[in-house]
Amino acid sequence: MATKDDERAARLKAALRDNLRRRKAQARGRADDAPDAPSEPEPEAQPPRKS
């Protein structure tokens, strides 16, 4: 039964490594798309209105 556990561990290890590589590539892609512009514009601060 140790061989099934070893195979399962090896598949899990490979899948986790692949997922990490994919997430890193996505993060690099997002950073390259718009490095200077924020994803959502920040609202400008406005002085409080006097009533």
N, C-alpha and C positions, 0 to 999 in steps of 0.2 A: 504493500500500500504506500510505501514511501515514494515510489516512483510517481504515482498520481499526484501526491502532494508536491513533489519537486516540480513536476510539469506545471501544475497550477500556479505555484509560486513564480516560476519563470515567465509564464504568460502574464501574470499580474504585474510583475516587474517591467516587462516590455511595454505593457499598456500604459502604465503610469509614466514611464519615460517618454513615450510617444505623446501622451496628453500634455506633459510639461513642455515638450518641444513645440507643440502646436500652440499652446497658450503664449509662449514667449514670442513666437512668430506673429501672432495676432497683436500682441502688445506693441511690438516694433512697428507693425503696419499702422496702427492707430497713431503712434507718436510721429510717424513720417507724414501722415496725411495733413495734419494741422499742428505743427509744433508751436506756432506763435498764438493762434487763436484758441480761446477756450471753447469747450463744446457748447456751453450755454452762456449768453452774455449776462454779465452781472448787472443788476439794476443800479442805476446811479443814485447816490445818496442825495436826498432832497431835504432842505431845511424845514423844520416844523412850521406849519402854517399858524398864524396868529388869528384867533377868532374875534 
